[in-house]
């Protein structure tokens, strides 16, 4: 098993009287992580899986008396795939309030239904964590940094899903299966999407625009949707951990893009499976976009693992001056240009430095990747 940084975060939060909620895409290792931390053979540990109809019956609209009888001397309760259980948030609230010595740990494969039913009932009663695909840092610690650097181009193509990392030579088949079996499953199950083929076309269009500013109106024209529906579908894809949006930073300059947004995918391999392109970088026109997506996702994982909180943006002006990625932490801006080809000259526009004095800037290339996603510079 590849040691996961999230395991340390979970351990540090045990026994503090709050539920631990672990959200993430399907197949990123949530169940495996839970089994390593809370084996079913461990005394006082009880496991339930939301996919099981009996579990759904037990925990849907349960009373305190019923829960007390069911859980008895349980000290750790693990509920896997909890989004399948109706009113699970209210049930967990009841457990925390009536069985204070019991540690509740919950996983959910999608934020879609889980967030709607857990966030409000568990206000002040939960720690919420995300589990992503394996990170560059986790793999560097698991094998070694030199080996992970050697595999960098491979990761840009096939990504970091655990099954992909642990089954070399089977990447294309496994990624295609992941897309076919899991990518839209939660959205189609919970949102009654009437035109799944249109959703698939939209995500293909988004995959081809990674790292570029997207227009809901133009996407709608390509897919036969109105802009409001396009935004709703993208919001659903974001909640299902398929992709995420990066908004434009606009505060000081009159000619800054104010309403722009970029879209990135949580995993490069999933993105490439969507467009059915696993060619090596030497045969591709999108190596720069893949590198940008990779760096921003790995930085996101680092921020989450280190429990650092940041607002994240890109920046562009109507004069086409642009910065790929910006973080705002503790009131300070950090600007990053992300370039796959380190021979190409890249500079942060002077107009940005003038508009945001005190900000820091750097160019990220394969040569200094570790400083960006391991050391947090």
Secondary structure, 3 states (H helix, E strand, C coil): CCCCHHHHHHHHCCCCCCEEEEECCCCCCHHHHHHHHCCCCCCCEEEEECCCHHHHHHHCCCCHHHHHHHHCCCCEEEEECHHHCCCHHHHHHHHHHHCCCCEEEEEECCHHHHHHHHCCCCCCCEEEEECCCCCHHHHHHHCCHHHHHHCHHHHHHHCCCHHHHCCCCCHHHHHHHHHHHCCCHHHHHHHCCCCHHHHHHHHHHHHCCCCCECCHHHHHHHHCCCHHHHHHHHHHHHHCCCEEEEEECCCCCCCECCCCEEEEECCHHHHHHHCCCCCCHHHCCCHHHHHHHHHHHHHHHHHHHCCCCCEEEEEEECCCCEEEEEEEECCEEEEEEECCCCCCCCCCCHHHHHHCCCCEEEEECHHHHHHHHCCCC
